[in-house]
Amino acid sequence: MSFQPSIPLPGIAGWRFLERTQAAQQAAFDKGAELKRDIAYFEERIGSVTSAAELVGDRRLLKVALGAFGLEGELDKRAFIRKVLEEGTTEPRSFANRLTEPAYARLSEAFGFGDPGGARTGDSGFAARITEAYRTRAFEAAVGETSNDLRLAMNFRREMVEMSRGPDGANWFSVLGSKPLRQVFEKAYGLPAAFAKIDVDRQREVMRDKTAALFGTDKLTAFQDPAAVEKVINRFLARAQIEAGAAASGPASAALTLLQAASGEASQGLFNLLAARS
């Protein structure tokens, strides 16, 4: 039986516990037999794989490759993944670059099958980089079996390090294209469920405005500061816990339900305003 991460408390308290114990829990998780077999298989064989067809033709290799980029749910979409890999990322209109989820482009760029330099699978350190990412993502997925909110928080903390670098405009669109990052930002910023339906340029504007109000700048470089990342995570987890509490029975349930209803009315008003301006 594989190690299951322990999360004894919900919300921010659970997050604090996880932060304190993550290194030890990750170490215990890494000893799991299935994980070790997957990693050993990948590290032994990936160096000889030189094409997208070979990679998608080996389910065990593909499992690790996709898992390293948070795309484990795409394991049965082999034709789709092959197209992502074969067209590369050099051309702006390549298949991976046209997809809203940025993880596809990262996958394609990492393996290099469709780029001028060709496969990177034999490069020094390549297998170790992919399997390290796979370990990290697999642990997050295991945490998600107990608390998906904490899995989202872990993903946000890791991904925002990368997102805070590079061209700001492009990265804001990458944030909007990443479902896990979008979920955290939308809840942390108190945005309505209908927010995703408005024009994407307006979505980016709202995200920038909310970020500027909290951090004094509308740029993603704000999240180079770990304190800024933590602030968004805390807001996300606090709102998630309030929403979860509103559905529970007990003396506070009625009050929480009223608060949630009031928040919903305000959110609908915000959506109407955004839609009118877009």
Number of C-alpha atoms within 10 A of each C-alpha: 6 13 16 16 22 15 19 11 13 19 20 18 15 17 23 14 15 21 11 11 14 16 11 12 16 18 13 14 20 18 12 14 12 12 17 15 11 16 20 13 13 21 16 10 13 19 16 11 18 17 19 23 17 15 21 22 13 11 14 16 21 23 21 25 26 20 23 22 20 22 17 18 10 14 18 13 10 17 11 14 24 19 17 25 30 21 21 28 26 16 12 10 12 18 20 28 21 14 14 16 17 20 20 24 22 17 23 26 21 21 26 24 25 22 19 10 8 14 20 20 21 15 10 10 11 16 21 13 12 23 22 13 17 24 21 19 21 21 22 22 22 18 21 17 12 16 18 14 22 25 20 24 25 22 19 22 17 13 15 20 16 12 20 18 14 11 12 15 11 10 18 21 17 18 23 22 17 16 14 18 19 18 19 22 21 17 19 20 17 18 22 18 14 14 20 15 10 16 14 15 12 16 19 16 14 17 23 17 15 19 21 15 11 15 13 11 14 18 19 23 17 20 22 15 12 12 11 16 18 15 14 22 25 18 18 25 24 18 18 19 15 16 15 13 15 20 13 13 9 9 8 11 15 14 11 18 17 12 15 17 13 12 15 16 13 15 18 17 13 17 20 14 11 17 15 9 10 11
